[in-house]
Amino acid sequence: MKKVFIVLMVILMGIFAFAQVKNPDMIFDATLSEPDTLDPHHAYDTSSGEVIFNVYDFLIEYDGESLSEFVPMLSTVVPSVENSYLRDGGTTYVFPIREGVKFHNGNDLTAEDVEYTFERGILYAPAGGPMWMFLDPLFGVTDLKSLVEDYVGDSWDTIFDDDMNPTTPEYEEALVNFYYDVIDPAVEVQGNEVHVHLARPFAPFLNIVAAAWGWGAILDKEYSIELGIWDGKAEGWWKYHGWTKEQSPYSGHAMGTGPYKLVEWDHAQQRVTLERNNDYWRSPAPIRRVTIQGIPEWSTRRAMLETGDADIIDVPPQYLNVVKQMEGITVLEGLPALSLDMLLFTWSIDPESPYIGSGQLDGNGIPPDFFAADRNVRLGFAYAMDYDALINEILKGQGIRISTAVLKGLLGFNEELPLYELDLQKAEDYFKSAYGGRLWNTGFKATMVYNVGNDTRRAAAEILRDNLAEINPRFQLEVRGIQWPTYLDDLENHRLPVYILGFSMDFPDPHNFVFNRYHSEGNTGKDLGKLYEDFANLPRPEFGGRSLNKMIEDAAAETDPVIREQMYLDIQKFIIYYTPNFPLAQTLTNKVTRSWLKGFIYNPMWSGDYYYNYTKAE
C-alpha cells in the first residue's frame, strides 16, 4: 500500500510540474529566420527590427495600441504646438533629452548622442534602406546623392571615383562644406535639447520617429566612433556612406539603452540571445533572458510550443486549427494589420542572375528586361493568380482583396476600383499578345524563390506556377526555397526576376506605401531597377504632363485632404492599368503563445514582440 501511495505521489507531482510555468524567467521565441542586420540604419525587415526594438530606445513611442498617440521615451515630451515643442509652423521639433539614462556599456545618454544618430543615419543612407524617411521631411529628397549633387552642382560619379574619393580638391572642400551648410544645421543641440528642422511641415514625422523598427533607435556616439561607424567629423564623412550591411561594424553589434542587452548572435543556429538590462531607466524587465531563434520547419516550432519549450511561435494561417486544439495555448487571430503581400517584378534583372536560365527569350530562360519590355507579360501574371485560393485556403481567411498598395482604412482607399481576378482566358490573351506572339510560341523558363520556412509564400508561388503551366505547358516557373539573408541579398542585387514580399507600414499614411511601392526612389522602386526608374520619370498625360514620381511627390505635399484623396485615386488607376507590380492581399495576422505568457499588446507599427511587457504566470 505504501508503494502504491509513493507511485501515485510521483505521478501527481509529474502532472503538477507539467502544469507549472516552464522556464519562468526565460522567453523562447521561435520565428522563421534570423535577422538580416543589427545596424539600425540598414535594417528594414521584421526579424532585424524585433531585436533592435528590444535593445534600443527611441525618442518617443506609440501609446500602447494607438496609431496616432505617443508617449515620451528618451525625450521627456512629445512635441506639439500646444506644449510649444513644435515650432516654426510645424517645421521645428524640439526633443528635451531624458537625464540619468545609460547605455549598456555604462556611457551616459546625451543630446549629442541623438544628434550623432540622426546625422550618421542620413550620411550613411544605404541603398534600399529606411533612411529615406528622414531625408524626405528634413531635406525634401529621398536620396543623399541627389542632395549632394544639388549642393555641389555636379553628378555623383563626377564628384567621386570608384573608391569614394573626391576627384578634385575643390570637390573635397565642397563636400566638407556640404556637411556644415546642409547636414549640421538640420539637427542641432541646444543645451539638453535636440532641435530637428524640417524642409516643410510633415504630418507623419512623429510616426517615423516612434516606429519601433530600427531607424529611430538612438546610438551611443562614443561607442559608435570606437567601433568605426563614423568619426563624427565633416572631413571624410563620405567614406562612411552607403556601406553594404557586411561592411557595417553594427551589422552584428548592438549598444542601446533598451530593456535588453545583446548577448550573442549565433548565425549557425540562427539564434539571438538577449539578457535583461538590470540598470534600465524605467525598471528592469520581468523576464531575465530572451532567445529568438529562426526555425524554418513548422513541425519543429509546433513541437516546441506543445512541450512548452517555446513560448511564442510563428504560425502560418493554414496551421491555426492545429494549435487551437492544444492545451494551454492562446490564439489571437484576425488582428488588423497595416501590411500587404505583393508579387513584384524586377524590371532590370542582373544578367548574371541564376534564376533566368539562358537569359534569352528562347524557351530556356528569360531576358533581363522580360517584365519591363511588355505590359502584357505583367498582366498575364496578374490574371494567372488565384487570389481567392490564396486567401481562403492558404491564409485561412486572414486577408482581404485590395486593388493597389493603398490599404483599406487609409486615405485614398476606394472599393470601387477594379480588382485583378483569376481569369486564365484573359491571362492567355495577354500572353498571346506579348512580344508580338513570340512568347506564346517559345515559352519561358525562370525560377521564383521564397524564403525557407515561409509556407505562405511557397504556396502562393506554387499556385502561380501551376496556373501558368495550365495556360501553356511551355511556361516553366520553378519554385525554390532559399535562406532569408540570401533572399535579401539577391533582391538588393536585382537577381530575383519575380518574387513575393510582405510589407508592413512604416507609418500609417498612404504616402508610405505609395512612395515605397511605386516611386522609383522608394524602397521597392529601387529594387525594380533602371528601366523602372525611366518608366516612373516619364511625363504622363494621365497626370497632366507630370510623371508618376512627381505625382506621388505632389500628393504627399498636398494639404487639402479632398484634393489629396483624388490624387491617390488617379495614381491607383494608373497603377492598375500598367501593373508594375500587384497586391496579393492585405493581410490580417495572428498571435500564438503559451497561455502562461502575459502582457501581449498589439500595435501593427511594432516590428515584433516587445518583451519588456511580458511576464510568465499560470
C-alpha positions in Angstrom: 0.0 0.0 0.0 2.9 2.3 0.8 4.5 1.6 -2.6 1.2 2.4 -4.3 1.0 5.7 -2.4 4.5 6.6 -3.4 3.8 5.8 -7.1 0.7 8.0 -7.0 2.6 10.8 -5.4 5.2 10.7 -8.2 2.6 10.7 -10.9 0.7 13.6 -9.3 4.0 15.5 -8.8 4.8 15.0 -12.5 1.3 16.3 -13.6 1.7 19.3 -11.2 5.2 20.0 -12.5 4.0 20.0 -16.1 1.2 22.4 -15.2 3.7 24.9 -13.9 5.3 27.6 -16.0 8.3 26.2 -17.8 11.4 28.4 -17.5 9.6 31.2 -15.7 12.5 33.7 -16.1 13.0 33.0 -19.8 11.2 33.5 -23.1 11.8 31.4 -26.2 10.5 32.9 -29.4 10.5 30.5 -32.4 10.4 32.7 -35.5 11.0 31.9 -39.2 14.5 33.3 -39.7 17.4 35.2 -38.1 17.9 38.9 -38.5 19.4 40.4 -41.7 21.5 43.0 -39.8 21.5 44.8 -36.5 22.6 48.2 -37.9 19.5 50.4 -37.1 20.1 52.5 -40.3 20.2 49.5 -42.6 17.7 47.1 -41.0 14.4 47.1 -42.9 12.9 43.7 -42.0 10.9 42.5 -39.1 13.4 39.9 -37.9 16.1 42.6 -37.6 13.7 45.2 -36.2 12.4 43.0 -33.4 15.9 42.7 -31.9 16.7 46.4 -32.3 13.2 47.2 -30.8 14.2 45.5 -27.6 17.9 46.6 -27.3 17.5 50.2 -28.1 15.1 53.0 -27.0 13.6 55.7 -29.2 12.8 59.4 -28.6 9.1 58.7 -28.3 6.9 55.6 -28.6 3.4 54.7 -29.5 0.9 54.8 -26.7 0.0 51.1 -26.4 -2.2 50.1 -29.3 -2.8 53.6 -30.7 -1.5 54.5 -34.1 -1.8 58.3 -33.6 -1.0 58.9 -29.9 2.5 58.9 -28.5 4.2 59.0 -25.1 7.7 60.2 -24.2 10.7 57.8 -24.1 14.2 59.2 -24.3 12.6 62.6 -25.0 10.8 63.8 -21.9 8.0 65.3 -24.0 6.1 64.6 -27.2 6.5 67.8 -29.3 3.2 69.6 -30.1 2.1 73.1 -30.9 0.2 73.1 -27.5 3.3 72.4 -25.4 5.5 74.7 -27.7 7.9 72.0 -28.6 6.6 72.0 -32.2 7.6 75.4 -33.6 8.1 77.5 -36.7 4.8 76.5 -38.4 5.4 72.8 -37.9 9.0 72.7 -39.2 11.0 72.5 -35.9 10.6 69.6 -33.5 12.3 70.1 -30.1 13.2 67.0 -28.0 14.4 67.5 -24.4 16.6 64.5 -23.7 16.0 62.5 -20.5 18.8 62.7 -17.9 20.2 59.7 -16.0 19.8 57.2 -18.8 22.8 54.9 -19.5 23.8 52.8 -22.5 24.5 49.1 -21.8 28.2 49.9 -21.6 27.7 52.4 -18.8 28.0 55.6 -21.0 25.6 58.4 -20.3 22.9 59.3 -22.8 23.3 62.9 -24.0 21.8 65.2 -26.6 25.0 64.8 -28.6 24.2 61.1 -29.0 20.9 61.9 -30.5 22.3 64.5 -32.9 25.1 62.0 -33.9 22.4 59.3 -34.5 20.4 61.4 -36.9 23.5 62.6 -38.8 25.1 59.2 -39.0 21.9 57.7 -40.4 21.5 60.5 -43.0 25.1 60.3 -44.2 25.2 56.5 -44.1 21.9 56.1 -46.1 22.5 52.7 -47.6 20.7 51.9 -50.9 17.3 50.4 -50.3 17.4 51.2 -46.6 15.0 53.1 -44.4 16.8 56.5 -44.1 14.7 58.0 -46.9 12.1 58.6 -44.2 14.3 61.2 -42.6 15.8 62.6 -45.8 12.3 63.4 -47.1 11.0 65.6 -44.3 14.3 67.1 -43.4 15.6 67.9 -46.9 12.8 67.3 -49.3 14.7 64.5 -51.1 14.8 60.7 -50.6 18.4 60.1 -51.7 21.5 61.6 -50.2 23.2 61.5 -53.6 20.7 64.0 -55.1 21.1 66.3 -52.1 24.9 66.3 -52.6 24.6 66.7 -56.4 22.3 69.7 -55.9 24.7 71.4 -53.5 28.0 70.6 -55.3 26.5 71.2 -58.8 27.8 68.1 -60.4 26.9 64.4 -60.7 27.9 61.9 -58.1 30.0 59.9 -60.5 31.9 63.0 -61.4 32.5 64.1 -57.7 33.7 60.6 -56.6 36.0 58.0 -58.1 35.3 54.2 -57.7 36.8 54.2 -54.2 34.7 57.1 -52.9 37.5 59.6 -53.1 36.7 63.1 -54.2 38.2 63.5 -57.7 39.5 67.1 -57.1 40.5 69.1 -54.1 37.6 71.5 -55.0 35.1 68.7 -54.7 36.6 67.6 -51.3 36.2 71.2 -50.0 32.6 71.4 -51.3 31.8 68.1 -49.5 33.1 69.3 -46.2 31.1 72.5 -46.6 28.1 70.4 -47.5 28.1 68.9 -44.0 28.5 72.3 -42.4 25.9 74.1 -44.6 23.3 71.3 -45.1 23.5 68.4 -42.6 24.7 70.0 -39.4 22.1 72.8 -39.3 19.2 70.3 -39.7 19.8 68.7 -36.3 21.1 70.9 -33.6 21.9 70.6 -29.9 20.9 73.4 -27.7 21.7 72.6 -24.1 19.9 69.3 -23.3 17.6 69.7 -26.2 17.8 68.4 -29.8 16.1 70.7 -32.4 15.2 68.9 -35.7 14.4 71.3 -38.6 12.3 70.1 -41.4 12.2 71.4 -45.0 8.4 71.6 -44.8 5.6 70.6 -42.5 5.3 66.8 -42.5 2.5 65.3 -40.5 3.8 61.7 -40.2 7.1 62.9 -38.7 6.4 61.7 -35.2 5.3 58.4 -36.6 8.6 58.0 -38.2 10.5 58.9 -35.0 8.4 56.4 -33.0 8.4 53.5 -35.4 9.8 50.6 -33.4 11.8 49.0 -36.2 15.2 50.5 -36.0 15.6 53.8 -37.8 14.5 55.7 -34.7 16.9 53.9 -32.4 19.4 56.1 -30.5 23.1 55.2 -30.8 26.0 55.7 -28.4 28.2 58.3 -30.2 31.4 57.3 -28.3 30.9 53.6 -28.8 30.0 54.1 -32.4 33.2 56.0 -33.1 35.2 53.4 -31.4 33.5 50.7 -33.5 34.4 52.5 -36.7 30.9 53.7 -37.7 31.6 57.4 -38.4 34.0 59.6 -36.6 31.6 62.5 -36.3 33.7 64.8 -38.4 32.8 66.7 -41.6 36.1 65.8 -43.2 35.8 62.4 -44.9 32.1 61.7 -44.0 31.7 60.3 -47.5 33.9 57.3 -46.6 31.1 56.1 -44.3 28.3 56.4 -46.9 26.4 53.6 -48.5 28.2 50.6 -47.0 26.7 47.2 -47.5 25.4 45.5 -44.4 28.6 43.4 -44.3 30.8 46.5 -44.2 29.0 48.0 -41.2 30.5 47.1 -37.9 27.0 47.4 -36.4 25.8 44.5 -38.6 26.4 42.2 -35.6 26.8 44.6 -32.7 24.2 46.5 -30.7 24.7 49.0 -27.9 21.5 50.7 -26.8 19.7 51.9 -23.7 16.8 49.5 -24.0 15.4 46.9 -21.6 17.6 44.1 -23.1 21.2 43.7 -24.0 22.5 41.7 -26.9 24.5 38.7 -25.6 25.1 36.6 -28.7 24.0 36.2 -32.3 24.8 32.6 -33.3 24.5 32.6 -37.1 24.9 28.8 -37.3 21.9 28.3 -35.1 20.0 31.4 -36.4 19.7 32.3 -32.7 19.8 35.7 -30.9 20.2 35.7 -27.1 19.2 38.8 -25.1 19.8 39.4 -21.4 17.9 41.8 -19.1 19.3 45.2 -18.6 19.2 45.4 -14.8 20.0 49.1 -14.9 17.2 50.0 -17.3 16.0 53.6 -16.5 12.3 52.6 -16.3 13.0 49.5 -14.1 14.3 46.1 -15.1 12.2 43.8 -17.3 10.3 41.0 -15.5 11.8 38.3 -17.8 15.6 37.8 -17.4 16.5 36.1 -20.7 15.1 36.0 -24.2 16.1 33.6 -27.0 14.9 34.4 -30.5 15.6 31.6 -33.0 14.9 31.2 -36.6 13.4 27.7 -37.0 12.1 27.3 -40.6 10.5 23.9 -40.0 6.9 24.2 -38.9 6.9 20.7 -37.3 9.7 21.8 -35.0 8.1 25.0 -34.0 4.8 23.2 -33.3 6.5 20.5 -31.1 8.3 23.2 -29.1 5.1 25.0 -28.5 3.3 21.9 -27.4 6.0 20.9 -24.9 6.4 24.4 -23.6 10.0 24.8 -24.9 8.8 27.7 -26.9 6.6 30.5 -25.5 5.9 32.2 -28.8 5.9 30.7 -32.3 5.2 31.9 -35.8 2.2 30.0 -37.1 1.2 30.2 -40.8 -2.5 30.7 -41.1 -3.1 27.2 -42.6 -1.9 25.7 -39.3 -4.0 27.8 -36.9 -6.6 25.0 -36.4 -3.7 22.7 -35.3 -2.6 24.9 -32.5 -6.2 25.7 -31.4 -6.5 22.0 -30.4 -3.6 22.2 -28.0 -4.0 22.7 -24.3 -2.5 25.8 -22.6 -2.3 27.8 -25.8 -3.6 31.3 -26.5 -4.6 32.0 -30.1 -5.5 35.5 -31.3 -6.5 35.7 -35.0 -7.8 38.3 -37.4 -5.7 41.0 -35.8 -5.9 44.1 -38.1 -2.6 44.7 -39.8 -1.4 47.5 -41.9 0.5 45.0 -44.0 0.5 43.8 -47.5 1.7 40.8 -49.6 2.7 41.7 -53.1 4.0 40.0 -56.2 6.8 42.0 -57.7 8.7 42.0 -61.0 12.3 43.2 -61.4 12.3 45.4 -64.5 16.1 45.3 -64.9 17.3 41.8 -63.9 21.0 41.2 -63.3 22.1 39.4 -66.5 24.2 37.1 -64.2 21.2 36.1 -62.2 21.0 32.3 -61.6 17.2 32.5 -61.8 16.8 33.5 -65.5 18.1 30.4 -67.3 19.7 31.2 -70.6 18.9 34.9 -70.2 17.1 34.9 -73.5 13.6 34.5 -74.8 14.4 31.1 -76.3 12.2 28.8 -74.2 15.1 28.1 -71.8 15.1 31.4 -69.9 14.0 35.0 -69.9 15.8 38.2 -70.9 16.8 40.7 -68.2 14.1 43.1 -69.3 11.4 40.4 -69.6 8.9 42.2 -67.4 9.8 45.7 -68.4 9.6 45.3 -72.1 5.9 44.3 -72.4 3.0 45.2 -70.2 1.1 42.1 -71.4 3.5 39.9 -69.6 2.8 41.6 -66.3 -0.9 41.5 -66.8 -0.7 37.8 -67.8 0.9 37.0 -64.5 -1.7 39.2 -62.7 -4.6 37.2 -64.1 -3.0 33.8 -63.6 -3.0 34.2 -59.8 -5.8 32.6 -57.8 -6.3 35.2 -55.1 -9.3 33.6 -53.5 -7.5 30.3 -53.1 -4.6 32.1 -51.5 -6.8 34.0 -49.0 -9.3 31.2 -48.3 -7.1 28.1 -48.4 -3.6 29.3 -47.6 -4.3 32.3 -45.4 -7.4 30.7 -44.0 -9.4 33.9 -44.4 -6.6 36.0 -42.9 -6.6 38.5 -45.7 -8.7 40.8 -47.9 -8.5 41.8 -51.5 -7.3 45.3 -52.5 -6.5 46.8 -55.8 -3.2 48.6 -55.1 -0.8 49.3 -52.2 -3.3 51.8 -50.7 -4.6 49.8 -47.8 -8.1 49.7 -46.6 -8.6 52.1 -43.8 -6.3 54.8 -45.2 -7.0 58.0 -47.1 -7.4 57.1 -50.8 -8.7 53.6 -50.5 -11.6 53.0 -52.8 -13.6 49.8 -53.0 -14.9 50.8 -56.5 -11.5 50.3 -58.1 -11.2 47.1 -60.2 -9.5 44.1 -58.8 -7.3 41.6 -60.6 -9.1 38.2 -60.7 -8.1 34.6 -61.6 -9.0 34.5 -65.3 -7.0 32.0 -67.3 -8.5 33.0 -70.6 -7.7 36.7 -70.0 -4.2 35.7 -69.0 -3.8 33.6 -72.1 -4.9 36.5 -74.3 -2.4 38.8 -72.7 0.4 36.2 -73.1 -0.5 35.7 -76.7 -0.2 39.4 -77.3 3.2 39.6 -75.5 6.3 40.1 -77.6 4.2 40.1 -80.8 3.1 36.5 -80.2 6.7 35.2 -79.8 6.4 34.5 -76.1 3.4 32.2 -76.6 5.2 30.1 -79.2 8.6 29.8 -77.4 7.6 29.8 -73.8 9.9 30.8 -71.0 11.8 29.3 -68.0 12.6 31.1 -64.8 12.9 30.5 -61.1 10.8 32.1 -58.4 12.3 31.8 -54.9 10.8 32.1 -51.4 12.4 32.2 -48.0 12.6 28.8 -46.4 10.0 28.3 -43.8 7.6 30.8 -45.3 4.9 28.3 -46.3 2.5 31.1 -47.4 4.9 32.4 -50.0 5.8 28.9 -51.1 2.1 28.0 -51.6 1.4 31.3 -53.4 4.3 30.7 -55.8 3.1 27.1 -56.5 -0.4 28.4 -57.3 1.1 30.7 -59.8 3.4 28.1 -61.2 0.6 25.6 -61.7 -1.7 28.1 -63.4 1.0 29.3 -65.8 1.7 25.7 -66.8 -2.0 25.1 -67.3 -2.2 28.2 -69.6 0.8 27.0 -71.6 3.0 24.0 -70.8 5.9 25.9 -72.2 5.6 28.4 -69.3 8.0 26.9 -66.8 8.3 28.6 -63.4 10.4 26.7 -60.9 9.7 27.3 -57.2 12.7 27.1 -54.9 13.3 27.9 -51.3 16.4 29.8 -50.1 17.5 31.3 -46.8 16.2 34.7 -45.8 19.6 36.5 -45.8 20.3 35.1 -49.3 16.8 36.1 -50.4 17.5 39.7 -49.3 21.0 39.8 -51.0 19.5 38.5 -54.3 16.7 41.1 -54.0 19.1 44.0 -53.4 21.3 43.0 -56.3 18.4 42.6 -58.8 18.8 38.9 -59.2 15.2 37.9 -58.4 13.0 38.1 -61.6 9.7 37.6 -59.9 9.1 37.4 -56.1 6.7 37.8 -53.2 7.4 40.2 -50.3 5.3 41.2 -47.4 5.4 44.8 -46.3 4.3 46.4 -43.0 3.7 50.2 -43.0 6.5 52.4 -41.6 3.9 55.0 -40.7 0.1 54.9 -41.1 -0.3 57.3 -44.1 -0.9 56.3 -47.8 2.4 58.1 -48.8 4.3 55.4 -47.0 3.3 52.6 -49.3 2.5 54.6 -52.4 6.0 56.1 -52.4 7.8 52.9 -51.4 6.0 50.6 -53.8 5.6 52.9 -56.9 8.1 55.8 -56.8 11.4 54.8 -58.4 13.3 56.2 -55.4 11.2 54.2 -53.0 12.4 51.0 -51.3 10.7 48.7 -53.8 11.1 51.1 -56.8 14.9 50.9 -56.4 14.8 47.1 -56.3 13.0 47.1 -59.7 16.0 48.6 -61.5 16.9 51.3 -64.0 14.1 50.5 -66.5 11.5 51.2 -63.9 13.2 54.4 -63.0 12.8 55.5 -66.6 9.2 54.5 -66.6 8.4 56.4 -63.4 10.1 59.6 -64.6 8.3 59.7 -68.0 5.8 62.6 -68.3 2.2 61.2 -68.5 -1.0 62.7 -70.0 -2.9 61.0 -67.2 -1.2 63.3 -64.7 -1.3 66.5 -66.8 2.2 66.1 -68.0 3.6 65.1 -64.6 5.5 61.8 -64.2 4.4 59.1 -61.8 7.2 60.1 -59.5 6.2 63.8 -59.5 2.5 62.9 -58.9 3.5 60.9 -55.9 5.6 63.7 -54.5 2.8 66.2 -55.1 0.3 64.0 -53.4 2.4 63.9 -50.2 2.8 67.7 -50.1 -0.9 68.4 -50.7 -2.6 69.7 -47.5 -6.3 69.6 -48.7 -7.5 66.1 -47.9 -10.2 66.1 -50.6 -7.7 67.1 -53.3 -5.1 64.6 -51.9 -7.6 61.8 -52.0 -8.4 62.4 -55.7 -4.7 62.4 -56.4 -4.3 59.0 -54.8 -7.2 57.7 -56.8 -5.6 58.9 -60.1 -2.3 57.3 -59.1 -4.1 54.0 -58.4 -5.9 54.0 -61.8 -2.6 54.5 -63.5 -1.0 51.6 -61.5 -3.8 49.2 -62.2 -3.5 49.9 -66.0 0.3 49.5 -66.2 0.7 46.9 -63.4 4.3 47.5 -62.4 3.6 45.0 -59.6 0.4 43.9 -57.9 -1.0 43.1 -54.4 -2.0 39.6 -53.4 -3.8 40.5 -50.2 -3.9 43.0 -47.4 -3.1 40.6 -44.6 -4.5 40.0 -41.2 -2.3 38.5 -38.6 -2.4 36.2 -35.6 -0.5 35.7 -32.4 0.1 32.3 -30.8 1.7 31.9 -27.4 1.7 29.7 -24.4 -1.1 30.9 -22.1 1.3 31.5 -19.3 2.8 34.4 -21.2 1.0 37.5 -20.1 1.1 41.2 -21.2 0.9 41.0 -25.0 0.0 44.4 -26.6 -0.8 44.5 -30.3 0.3 47.5 -32.3 0.7 47.0 -36.1 3.5 49.6 -36.1 5.7 47.4 -33.9 8.2 45.2 -35.7 7.6 42.3 -33.4 7.3 41.5 -29.7 8.3 44.0 -27.1 9.5 41.5 -24.4 9.6 44.3 -21.7 5.8 44.0 -21.4 5.8 40.2 -20.7 5.5 38.2 -17.5 5.0 34.5 -17.1 2.4 33.1 -14.8 -0.3 30.5 -14.8 
